Amino acid sequence: MEAADVIAVIAVQNAYGVAIDRRDWAALRECFTSDAEFMKFGRPPRRGSVDEFIEWAPAFHADFSRTLHQMTTHQVSIHGDAATGSCYLHAVLVDSARRTAESVFGRYADELVRDRSGWRIRRRKFDATWWHVTTATS
């Protein structure tokens, strides 16, 4: 059972990136418990509830024509109906005019719980490693 749980936790972490890139805010919400807490998100980084994060995400991403969130190097530890997981993030955020692209590198550290619907993130912390803006050339 543990291997299936590890795969399910990784799937939730990956579903987060897919939901943001598709701007599927309902699917994004499904990645989290109703009482989920975020330790860092946005610019400047802030703490908040899942409701605050879901309210913030559409407005922040509206300035970008495309985004590509890539989650890699997953590490998962299962403890019954609780889990810890981490993964690296490389996100590419292309502005609406397609003149600049931001590259964000960092690491998510998650606490997850299993409920009737499956695994959900209860607490997420993001530690940024690098943030860079590239300008398109003519």
C-alpha positions as CSV (number, residue, x, y, z in Angstrom):
1,M,0.0,0.0,0.0
2,E,2.8,2.5,0.7
3,A,4.0,2.6,-2.9
4,A,0.5,3.4,-4.1
5,D,0.4,6.2,-1.4
6,V,3.7,7.6,-2.5
7,I,2.5,7.7,-6.1
8,A,-0.8,9.4,-5.0
9,V,1.1,12.1,-3.1
10,I,3.3,12.8,-6.1
11,A,0.2,13.0,-8.2
12,V,-1.3,15.6,-6.0
13,Q,1.8,17.7,-6.1
14,N,1.9,17.4,-9.9
15,A,-1.9,18.1,-10.2
16,Y,-1.2,21.5,-8.5
17,G,1.1,22.5,-11.3
18,V,-1.3,21.3,-14.0
19,A,-4.2,23.1,-12.4
20,I,-2.4,26.4,-12.3
21,D,-1.1,26.1,-15.8
22,R,-4.6,25.4,-17.1
23,R,-6.1,28.1,-14.8
24,D,-8.5,25.5,-13.4
25,W,-9.1,27.0,-10.0
26,A,-11.6,24.4,-8.9
27,A,-9.0,21.6,-9.6
28,L,-6.4,23.7,-7.8
29,R,-8.7,23.9,-4.8
30,E,-9.1,20.1,-4.8
31,C,-5.4,19.7,-4.1
32,F,-5.8,21.1,-0.6
33,T,-7.7,20.4,2.6
34,S,-10.4,23.0,3.6
35,D,-8.1,24.2,6.4
36,A,-4.8,24.2,4.4
37,E,-2.2,26.7,5.3
38,F,0.5,28.3,3.1
39,M,3.7,29.4,4.7
40,K,4.9,31.5,1.7
41,F,3.2,32.5,-1.5
42,G,3.1,35.6,-3.7
43,R,5.3,38.7,-4.0
44,P,6.2,39.7,-1.4
45,P,5.9,36.3,0.3
46,R,3.0,35.9,2.7
47,R,1.3,33.4,4.9
48,G,-2.3,32.5,4.5
49,S,-5.2,30.1,4.3
50,V,-6.2,28.0,1.2
51,D,-9.0,30.5,0.6
52,E,-6.6,33.4,0.6
53,F,-4.3,31.5,-1.8
54,I,-7.2,30.6,-4.2
55,E,-8.4,34.2,-4.2
56,W,-4.9,35.4,-4.9
57,A,-3.9,32.9,-7.7
58,P,-6.2,34.1,-10.5
59,A,-5.3,37.8,-10.2
60,F,-1.6,37.0,-10.0
61,H,-1.6,34.7,-13.0
62,A,-3.8,37.0,-15.1
63,D,-0.6,39.0,-16.0
64,F,0.9,35.9,-17.7
65,S,-0.1,34.5,-21.2
66,R,1.4,31.1,-20.3
67,T,2.8,29.4,-17.3
68,L,4.7,26.1,-17.0
69,H,5.0,24.6,-13.5
70,Q,7.4,21.7,-13.5
71,M,7.6,19.6,-10.3
72,T,10.6,17.2,-10.0
73,T,12.8,15.4,-7.5
74,H,9.9,14.2,-5.3
75,Q,10.6,12.8,-1.8
76,V,7.7,11.3,0.1
77,S,7.3,9.7,3.5
78,I,4.1,8.0,4.5
79,H,2.9,7.8,8.2
80,G,-0.5,6.1,8.1
81,D,-3.0,8.7,7.0
82,A,-0.4,11.5,7.1
83,A,2.5,12.2,4.8
84,T,5.3,14.6,4.2
85,G,6.5,15.4,0.8
86,S,8.8,17.7,-1.0
87,C,9.5,18.5,-4.6
88,Y,11.5,21.0,-6.6
89,L,9.8,23.6,-8.7
90,H,10.8,25.3,-11.9
91,A,8.1,27.6,-13.1
92,V,8.2,29.6,-16.3
93,L,5.9,32.6,-16.3
94,V,5.5,34.4,-19.7
95,D,4.0,37.9,-19.6
96,S,0.9,38.7,-21.6
97,A,2.9,40.7,-24.3
98,R,5.4,37.8,-24.5
99,R,8.3,40.2,-24.0
100,T,9.6,38.7,-20.7
101,A,9.6,35.3,-19.0
102,E,10.2,34.8,-15.3
103,S,11.9,31.6,-14.2
104,V,11.3,30.7,-10.6
105,F,13.3,27.9,-9.0
106,G,12.6,26.5,-5.5
107,R,11.3,23.8,-3.3
108,Y,7.9,22.9,-1.9
109,A,7.7,21.3,1.5
110,D,4.3,19.7,2.1
111,E,2.3,18.1,4.9
112,L,-0.5,16.0,3.5
113,V,-3.4,14.0,4.9
114,R,-5.5,11.2,3.4
115,D,-9.3,11.7,3.5
116,R,-12.2,10.0,1.7
117,S,-11.2,11.6,-1.5
118,G,-7.5,10.7,-1.4
119,W,-4.4,12.7,-0.5
120,R,-4.6,16.4,0.0
121,I,-2.1,19.1,1.0
122,R,-2.7,20.5,4.5
123,R,0.3,22.7,4.8
124,R,2.7,24.0,2.1
125,K,5.9,26.0,2.4
126,F,7.8,27.4,-0.6
127,D,11.4,28.2,-0.4
128,A,12.6,30.1,-3.5
129,T,16.1,29.5,-4.6
130,W,16.3,31.7,-7.7
131,W,14.0,34.1,-9.5
132,H,15.1,35.5,-12.9
133,V,13.5,37.6,-15.6
134,T,14.5,37.1,-19.2
135,T,13.7,39.6,-21.9
136,A,12.9,38.5,-25.4
137,T,15.2,39.6,-28.2
138,S,14.0,41.0,-31.5
